[in-house]
C-alpha cells in the first residue's frame, strides 16, 4: 500500500448539493429562473393552465362530442326489505307511491334484494325489473312476479 493507492471508502463522502441563485458561483446569473416576471419571484403562485391573462387553451377549445346523459336509464329502486314492511301483498306502482317508497310513478320500478331478507308472505309483484337474487327469494316464498 502506498500513498497514491489510498482511496476513501465508497459512500463516506457525501455529494455536495449545489445551491442555486446565490451569485455567479452557483452557475447562473438569475438562478435558472429566466429573465424577470412572476415566475422569477419568490412567491410564485400560478395555477395549471394559466397563460398570463391570455385566454387559456382549455377555454379556447370547444367542448363537443357525445355523452349519454339524455339516454340514461332511470329507475325507482325498491328493496325487498322495504316491500316486507309495506303490509300489502299486492305490490305495484300505485301502492309504492302511496307508501312513499318511490318518487315518480312514471319511472320504471326495479326491485333489489339480498340473501339475508326472508319474506313472510306470498307477494304479487307488478314491476319493470328485478335482480336474480331478489327473484329467487320471491319465488322461494311462493310469490309471483309480473314484469310490465
C-alpha positions as CSV (number, residue, x, y, z in Angstrom):
1,X,0.0,0.0,0.0
2,X,1.3,3.4,-1.0
3,X,0.0,6.9,-0.7
4,X,-1.0,7.1,-4.3
5,X,-3.3,4.0,-3.8
6,X,-5.3,5.4,-0.8
7,X,-8.9,6.0,-1.5
8,X,-12.0,6.9,0.5
9,X,-14.5,4.2,1.3
10,X,-17.5,4.3,-1.1
11,X,-20.3,6.4,0.4
12,X,-18.1,8.0,3.1
13,X,-18.0,11.4,1.4
14,X,-21.5,12.8,0.6
15,X,-22.0,14.7,-2.6
16,X,-22.2,18.5,-2.1
17,X,-25.6,19.9,-3.1
18,X,-25.3,22.9,-5.4
19,X,-27.2,25.9,-4.0
20,X,-28.6,27.9,-6.9
21,X,-29.5,31.5,-7.0
22,X,-26.6,32.8,-4.9
23,X,-24.4,34.7,-7.3
24,X,-22.3,33.7,-10.3
25,X,-20.5,30.9,-8.5
26,X,-23.7,28.9,-8.3
27,X,-23.8,28.6,-12.1
28,X,-26.4,31.2,-13.2
29,X,-26.8,34.9,-13.0
30,X,-30.5,34.6,-12.5
31,X,-30.8,31.3,-10.5
32,X,-32.1,29.4,-13.5
33,X,-35.5,31.2,-13.3
34,X,-35.3,33.1,-16.5
35,X,-35.4,36.9,-17.0
36,X,-37.8,38.9,-14.8
37,X,-41.5,38.3,-14.4
38,X,-43.8,36.4,-12.0
39,X,-42.0,33.1,-12.3
40,X,-38.7,34.6,-11.0
41,X,-40.2,36.0,-7.8
42,X,-40.0,34.1,-4.5
43,X,-43.8,33.6,-4.1
44,X,-44.8,32.1,-7.5
45,X,-48.5,31.1,-7.4
46,X,-49.7,30.4,-10.9
47,X,-52.4,27.7,-11.4
48,X,-52.0,25.0,-14.0
49,X,-53.0,26.2,-17.5
50,X,-52.6,29.9,-16.6
51,X,-51.3,31.9,-19.5
52,X,-50.7,35.3,-18.0
53,X,-54.2,36.7,-18.6
54,X,-54.5,35.4,-22.2
55,X,-57.5,33.1,-22.6
56,X,-56.1,29.7,-21.9
57,X,-56.1,26.7,-24.3
58,X,-58.7,24.8,-22.3
59,X,-61.2,27.7,-22.7
60,X,-60.4,28.1,-26.4
61,X,-61.1,24.5,-27.3
62,X,-64.8,23.7,-28.0
63,X,-66.5,21.2,-25.8
64,X,-68.0,18.9,-28.4
65,X,-68.8,15.2,-28.5
66,X,-71.3,12.6,-27.4
67,X,-72.4,11.9,-23.9
68,X,-75.1,9.6,-22.7
69,X,-76.8,11.9,-20.2
70,X,-80.1,12.2,-22.2
71,X,-80.4,8.5,-22.7
72,X,-79.6,7.1,-19.2
73,X,-82.0,4.6,-17.7
74,X,-83.5,6.0,-14.5
75,X,-85.4,3.7,-12.1
76,X,-87.3,3.8,-8.9
77,X,-85.3,1.3,-6.8
78,X,-87.1,-0.6,-4.1
79,X,-85.6,-3.3,-1.8
80,X,-87.3,-6.5,-0.7
81,X,-86.9,-5.3,2.9
82,X,-89.0,-2.2,2.1
83,X,-91.7,-4.4,0.5
84,X,-91.7,-6.6,3.6
85,X,-92.6,-3.6,5.8
86,X,-95.4,-2.4,3.5
87,X,-98.0,-4.9,4.7
88,X,-99.7,-5.2,1.3
89,X,-99.4,-8.5,-0.6
90,X,-100.0,-6.9,-4.0
91,X,-97.2,-4.5,-4.9
92,X,-97.4,-2.1,-7.9
93,X,-96.6,1.5,-8.7
94,X,-99.7,2.9,-7.0
95,X,-99.1,1.0,-3.7
96,X,-95.4,2.0,-3.6
97,X,-96.2,5.7,-4.4
98,X,-98.9,5.8,-1.7
99,X,-96.3,4.4,0.8
100,X,-93.8,7.0,-0.4
101,X,-91.2,4.3,-1.4
102,X,-90.9,5.7,-4.9
103,X,-90.6,9.3,-6.1
104,X,-92.1,9.1,-9.5
105,X,-94.8,6.7,-10.6
106,X,-94.0,7.2,-14.3
107,X,-90.5,5.8,-13.9
108,X,-90.0,2.0,-14.1
109,X,-89.6,0.1,-10.8
110,X,-86.6,-2.1,-10.1
111,X,-86.6,-4.5,-7.1
112,X,-83.4,-5.5,-5.5
113,X,-82.7,-7.9,-2.6
114,X,-80.0,-9.7,-0.7
115,X,-79.8,-13.2,0.7
116,X,-80.4,-12.1,4.3
117,X,-84.0,-11.0,3.6
118,X,-86.7,-13.5,4.5
119,X,-90.3,-12.9,3.1
120,X,-93.2,-13.8,5.4
121,X,-95.9,-13.7,2.8
122,X,-96.6,-14.5,-0.9
123,X,-96.1,-11.3,-2.7
124,X,-97.6,-10.4,-6.1
125,X,-95.2,-8.0,-7.8
126,X,-96.0,-5.9,-10.8
127,X,-92.7,-4.3,-11.6
128,X,-90.4,-3.4,-14.5
129,X,-87.2,-5.2,-13.4
130,X,-85.9,-7.4,-10.7
131,X,-82.5,-8.8,-9.8
132,X,-81.8,-12.5,-10.0
133,X,-81.3,-12.8,-6.2
134,X,-84.5,-10.9,-5.4
135,X,-86.5,-13.1,-7.9
136,X,-85.2,-16.2,-6.3
137,X,-86.2,-15.0,-2.8
138,X,-89.7,-14.1,-4.0
139,X,-90.3,-17.4,-5.8
140,X,-88.9,-19.3,-2.8
141,X,-91.5,-17.6,-0.6
142,X,-94.2,-18.6,-3.2
143,X,-94.8,-15.2,-4.7
144,X,-95.3,-14.2,-8.3
145,X,-93.5,-11.7,-10.5
146,X,-95.3,-9.9,-13.4
147,X,-92.9,-7.8,-15.5
148,X,-94.6,-4.8,-17.1
